[in-house]
Amino acid sequence: MTEHGIHSILKAYWGYDRFRLQQEEIINSVLAGHDTVGLLPTGGGKSVTYQVAGLALGGLTLVISPLIALMEDQVNGLHRRGIRAAVVHSGLTSREIDIRLNNAVLGVYSFLYLSPERLTSHPFLEYLPKLNLRLIAVDEAHCLSQWGHDFRPLYRKIAILRTLLPDLTFLAVTATATSYVVRDIIKVLELRAPRVFSSSFARPGLQYAVLREREPKQRALFVLQKINGPAILYLRTRIGTELMAGALNEAGVSALAYNAGLTASERQKRQEAWMHGKVRVMVATNAFGMGIDKEDVRLIIHFGLPPSLEEYYQEAGRGGRDRKGALALLLYCDEDIATGRKQLEAERVMESEVLRFYQNLRDYCAYAERIPVTEETVFRIDDFVQRFSWEQDKVYRLLTLLQLNE
């Protein structure tokens, strides 16, 4: 595919005359057969890189993505452009999954989106050898890494594709990745001499402000009254989102709460209401936002300190994607700083804990059930934490630590 060819694809399906940032370099790297890591700022068009590359390569592109809503949104966007695509996730019936995978084998789709938990499912592995795959794209690739703010152990199952499809090109894209995260992505995916492209993460028109504030709710309401347009307010607790949304509605500002305590269908309903402008403000925990592509958000307010600069950048970066300006405002108090310090202390892992955990793990595996054919040990976390008196979250952290240092 020539440079003229990828520009023709961009113009025909997206209506753009030229690529942004390092999109073109990333696409050309993939087309040349190089494993590639693309770091583009939030709103920088990460999906365009694998979508244009996939169309240029022909055949089927497999896209691994962490959220059902994100995948469905991208598939709908492709459909609107006249590009055939489908998504397979755990919310579908077995018949629906079989139909979509069979269509993929028949060449009906250019893109097949898959959630990471489906990678090792029997239906997918059965169909995998029959798929005309030309590219594997890993979206939100920071989820692969313990060092990324959205680390998800399930994402590490993607490595099975390198084993099963050793000659296929991989493209991993994300908006937030430190050097540690990039190294983790390369290691987990077993990328071969990857080319890494990183664009400036400066966001023209997005202004940042930090205020020490005793009355953050009143300050937020004041700012909402001064700045027009859609807004997102981030709080750290579920109850906090509900109370804040209620207070805004009472003050005459239309708002909805969004948190992991809601059902998936209710979260989807509220997200769509906000996306389509039926309500102005989304008051959310960090459960909201990954893959949200609303260009005209004018205000992002954080109540308290985010767990990391990465997470803050990702969330604040949802403002002003149309480059027409936005404000990212962080409101904090002394109590937030004290709480943050306590959380950091709680997340520390002591050397003595690592040693005890390793010994417990050896003891457990010595007597655990084994799979006859492979002789692999069956490890049940619920059983392990009960037998050796561990907290489940700490077990996950320690397992990840051992895996990273194997």
C-alpha positions in Angstrom: 0.0 0.0 0.0 1.5 3.4 -1.0 1.4 6.6 1.0 -1.2 7.8 -1.6 -3.3 4.8 -0.8 -3.6 5.4 3.0 -4.4 9.1 2.3 -7.1 7.9 -0.1 -8.6 5.7 2.6 -8.5 8.5 5.2 -10.3 10.8 2.7 -12.8 8.3 1.6 -13.9 7.1 5.0 -13.0 9.9 7.4 -13.2 12.9 5.1 -9.8 14.2 6.2 -7.1 15.4 3.9 -4.1 14.7 6.1 -3.2 12.7 9.2 -2.6 14.2 12.6 0.5 13.9 14.9 2.3 10.6 14.2 -0.7 8.7 12.8 0.9 8.3 9.4 4.3 7.1 10.8 2.5 4.5 12.9 0.4 3.3 10.0 3.4 3.0 7.7 5.4 1.1 10.3 2.5 -1.5 10.6 2.2 -1.8 6.8 6.0 -2.4 6.6 5.4 -5.4 8.9 6.9 -4.0 12.1 5.5 -4.6 15.6 4.6 -1.1 16.7 3.7 0.9 19.8 1.8 4.2 19.2 1.5 6.7 22.0 -0.9 9.5 21.1 -2.5 12.0 23.4 -6.1 11.6 24.5 -8.2 12.7 21.5 -5.3 12.2 19.2 -6.9 9.6 16.9 -5.5 6.3 18.2 -8.3 4.2 16.6 -7.6 5.8 13.2 -4.1 4.2 13.1 -5.3 0.6 13.3 -8.5 1.2 11.3 -6.7 2.8 8.3 -3.9 0.2 8.6 -6.4 -2.6 8.7 -8.2 -1.4 5.6 -4.9 -1.0 3.8 -3.8 -4.5 4.7 -7.1 -6.1 3.7 -8.4 -9.3 5.3 -9.4 -9.1 9.0 -8.0 -6.9 11.8 -8.6 -8.2 15.3 -9.0 -5.4 17.9 -8.6 -6.2 21.6 -10.4 -3.6 23.7 -11.2 -3.4 27.5 -14.8 -2.1 27.5 -17.9 -3.4 25.9 -19.3 0.2 25.5 -16.0 1.3 23.9 -16.0 -1.6 21.4 -19.7 -1.1 20.5 -19.1 2.7 20.0 -16.3 2.0 17.6 -18.2 -0.6 15.7 -21.1 1.7 15.3 -18.7 4.4 14.1 -17.3 2.1 11.5 -20.8 1.1 10.3 -21.6 4.8 9.8 -18.6 5.0 7.5 -19.7 2.0 5.6 -17.1 -0.3 7.0 -18.2 -3.8 8.1 -17.3 -4.7 11.7 -18.5 -6.8 14.6 -17.9 -7.2 18.3 -17.7 -10.3 20.5 -18.0 -10.1 24.2 -19.4 -11.9 27.2 -22.8 -10.1 27.0 -23.8 -12.0 23.9 -25.4 -15.4 23.7 -23.4 -18.4 22.4 -25.5 -18.4 19.3 -24.8 -14.7 18.6 -21.1 -15.3 19.2 -21.1 -18.3 16.7 -22.9 -16.3 14.1 -20.4 -13.4 14.3 -17.4 -15.6 14.3 -18.7 -17.6 11.4 -19.3 -14.4 9.5 -15.7 -13.4 10.3 -14.4 -16.6 8.8 -16.5 -16.0 5.7 -14.8 -12.5 5.3 -17.9 -10.5 6.1 -16.0 -8.1 8.4 -12.9 -5.9 8.1 -12.7 -5.6 11.9 -13.5 -7.9 14.7 -13.5 -6.4 18.2 -12.9 -8.8 21.1 -12.9 -8.4 24.9 -9.8 -10.0 26.5 -11.7 -12.6 28.4 -12.9 -14.1 25.1 -9.4 -14.8 23.9 -9.1 -18.1 25.6 -12.7 -19.2 25.2 -13.4 -22.4 23.3 -15.5 -20.8 20.5 -12.9 -18.2 19.7 -9.9 -20.6 19.7 -11.9 -23.0 17.5 -12.5 -20.3 14.9 -9.1 -18.6 15.2 -7.2 -20.8 12.6 -9.9 -20.1 10.0 -9.7 -16.3 10.3 -7.9 -14.4 7.6 -6.1 -12.2 10.2 -3.7 -9.6 8.9 -3.2 -7.4 12.0 -3.7 -7.6 15.8 -4.5 -4.2 17.4 -4.4 -3.7 21.2 -6.3 -0.6 22.2 -5.8 1.0 25.6 -2.6 -1.0 25.8 -1.6 0.5 29.2 -4.1 -2.0 30.7 -1.4 -4.6 30.1 0.9 -3.1 32.6 0.9 -3.2 36.4 2.4 0.3 36.1 -0.6 1.6 34.1 -3.4 3.2 36.0 -6.0 0.8 34.5 -4.0 -2.4 34.9 -6.2 -5.5 34.2 -4.8 -9.0 34.7 -7.2 -10.3 32.0 -5.3 -8.2 29.4 -2.3 -10.4 29.8 -4.1 -13.2 28.0 -3.4 -11.3 24.8 0.1 -12.9 24.8 -1.5 -16.2 23.7 -2.0 -14.6 20.3 1.7 -14.2 19.9 2.2 -17.9 20.6 -0.6 -19.0 18.2 0.1 -16.4 15.5 3.8 -15.8 15.7 4.1 -14.2 12.2 1.3 -11.6 12.7 2.0 -7.9 13.1 1.0 -6.3 16.4 0.0 -2.7 17.0 -0.4 -1.5 20.6 -1.9 2.0 21.2 -2.6 4.1 24.3 -2.8 7.7 25.4 -1.0 7.2 28.7 2.3 5.3 29.0 5.4 6.0 31.0 8.7 4.4 30.0 7.9 1.6 32.5 4.5 1.0 30.9 6.0 0.9 27.4 8.6 -1.7 28.5 5.8 -3.7 30.1 3.7 -3.6 26.9 6.6 -4.8 24.8 7.5 -7.6 27.3 4.0 -8.9 27.8 3.1 -8.9 24.0 6.5 -10.3 23.1 6.9 -7.6 20.5 9.8 -8.1 18.1 12.1 -5.1 17.6 9.1 -2.8 18.0 9.0 0.7 16.6 7.8 3.1 19.2 6.2 6.4 18.2 5.3 9.0 20.8 3.6 12.3 20.0 3.6 15.4 22.2 1.1 15.1 25.0 0.5 18.9 25.1 -3.1 19.7 24.4 -3.6 23.2 22.8 -6.6 25.0 24.3 -6.9 22.8 27.4 -6.1 24.9 30.5 -5.3 23.4 33.8 -6.0 24.9 37.2 -5.5 23.6 40.8 -7.3 25.2 43.8 -7.1 24.5 47.5 -10.8 24.7 48.3 -12.8 24.4 51.6 -16.1 24.3 49.8 -15.5 22.4 46.6 -19.2 21.9 45.8 -20.0 25.6 45.9 -16.9 26.3 43.8 -17.9 23.6 41.2 -21.4 25.1 41.0 -19.9 28.6 40.5 -17.6 27.4 37.7 -20.5 25.5 36.0 -22.5 28.7 36.0 -19.6 30.6 34.4 -18.6 28.1 31.7 -21.1 26.8 29.3 -21.2 23.4 27.6 -21.0 19.7 28.6 -19.0 18.9 31.7 -17.6 15.9 33.7 -17.1 16.0 37.4 -14.9 13.2 38.9 -15.3 12.1 42.5 -13.6 9.1 44.1 -16.7 7.4 45.7 -20.0 6.1 44.4 -22.1 7.8 47.1 -20.2 11.1 46.3 -21.3 11.0 42.7 -25.0 10.4 43.7 -25.0 13.2 46.3 -23.2 15.7 43.9 -25.6 14.9 41.0 -28.5 15.4 43.3 -27.2 18.8 44.5 -26.6 20.0 40.9 -30.1 19.0 39.9 -31.5 20.9 42.8 -29.5 24.0 41.7 -30.9 23.8 38.2 -28.0 22.1 36.5 -29.0 18.9 34.8 -26.7 16.0 35.9 -26.5 12.2 36.2 -24.3 10.0 38.4 -22.2 7.3 36.9 -20.4 4.6 39.0 -19.7 0.9 39.1 -22.6 0.4 41.5 -25.1 0.8 38.7 -26.1 -2.0 36.4 -24.4 -2.2 33.0 -27.7 -1.3 31.2 -28.2 1.7 33.5 -24.6 2.9 33.0 -25.1 2.6 29.2 -28.4 4.5 29.4 -26.9 7.4 31.4 -23.8 7.5 29.1 -26.0 7.8 26.0 -28.1 10.6 27.6 -25.0 12.6 28.3 -23.4 11.9 25.0 -26.5 13.1 23.1 -26.8 16.3 25.2 -30.0 15.3 27.2 -28.1 16.1 30.4 -25.2 18.6 30.7 -23.1 17.1 33.5 -21.8 13.6 34.2 -20.8 13.1 37.8 -18.6 10.0 37.8 -16.0 7.8 39.5 -13.1 6.7 37.3 -15.5 3.9 36.1 -16.5 6.5 33.4 -14.5 7.7 30.5 -12.2 5.2 28.8 -12.9 5.6 25.1 -15.5 8.3 25.5 -15.3 10.4 22.4 -17.3 13.6 22.9 -15.5 16.5 21.4 -17.3 19.5 22.9 -16.6 18.9 26.7 -15.8 22.3 28.1 -15.1 21.5 31.7 -13.5 18.7 33.7 -13.6 19.1 37.5 -11.7 16.7 39.8 -12.7 16.6 43.5 -9.6 15.4 45.4 -6.3 14.0 44.2 -6.3 11.2 41.5 -4.2 8.1 42.2 -1.7 9.0 39.6 -0.7 11.7 37.1 -1.4 9.2 34.3 -5.0 8.8 35.4 -5.4 12.5 35.8 -4.1 13.2 32.4 -6.4 10.6 30.9 -9.5 12.0 32.6 -8.6 15.7 32.1 -7.8 15.0 28.5 -11.5 14.3 27.8 -12.0 18.1 27.6 -11.8 20.2 24.5 -11.1 17.5 22.0 -12.5 19.8 19.3 -9.6 22.2 20.1 -12.0 25.0 21.0 -10.9 25.3 24.6 -11.7 23.6 27.9 -10.8 23.9 31.6 -9.5 21.1 33.7 -9.9 22.1 37.3 -8.7 20.2 40.3 -10.1 21.0 43.7 -8.4 19.7 46.8 -8.2 20.2 50.6 -5.7 19.2 53.3 -7.7 16.0 54.1 -7.2 14.8 50.5 -3.4 15.0 50.8 -3.5 13.0 54.1 -5.8 10.4 52.6 -3.5 10.1 49.5 -0.5 9.4 51.8 -2.4 6.7 53.7 -3.4 5.0 50.4 0.2 5.0 49.2 1.4 3.5 52.5 -1.4 0.8 52.2 -0.2 -0.1 48.7 3.4 -0.6 49.6 4.7 -4.2 49.6 7.3 -5.1 52.2 10.1 -7.6 51.5 8.9 -9.8 54.3 5.5 -10.0 52.7 7.0 -11.1 49.4 9.0 -13.8 51.1 5.9 -15.0 53.1 3.8 -15.0 50.0 6.3 -16.9 47.9 6.5 -19.6 50.6 2.8 -19.8 50.9 2.5 -20.1 47.1 5.0 -23.0 47.1 3.1 -24.7 50.0 -0.2 -24.3 48.2 1.1 -25.6 44.8 2.6 -28.6 46.4 -0.8 -30.0 47.3 -3.1 -28.3 44.7 -5.0 -30.0 42.0 -3.2 -30.6 38.7 -4.5 -30.7 35.2 -3.7 -34.3 33.9 -2.5 -33.4 30.4 -0.4 -30.3 31.0 0.5 -30.9 34.6 -0.4 -27.3 35.3 -1.4 -26.4 38.8 -4.9 -25.2 39.5 -4.7 -22.0 41.5 -7.9 -20.8 43.2 -7.4 -17.3 44.7 -10.4 -17.6 47.0 -9.1 -20.8 48.5 -5.6 -19.4 48.8 -6.5 -16.2 50.6 -8.7 -18.2 53.1 -6.1 -20.8 53.8 -3.2 -18.4 54.3 -5.1 -15.3 55.6 -4.3 -12.9 52.8 -6.2 -9.9 51.5 -7.3 -10.6 47.9 -6.1 -7.2 46.5 -2.7 -7.8 48.0 -2.5 -11.3 46.4 -3.2 -9.7 43.0 -0.4 -7.2 43.5 2.1 -9.8 44.7 1.2 -12.2 41.8 1.8 -9.4 39.4 5.1 -8.5 41.1 6.3 -12.1 40.8 5.2 -12.3 37.2 7.1 -9.1 36.3 10.3 -10.4 37.8 10.1 -14.0 36.6 
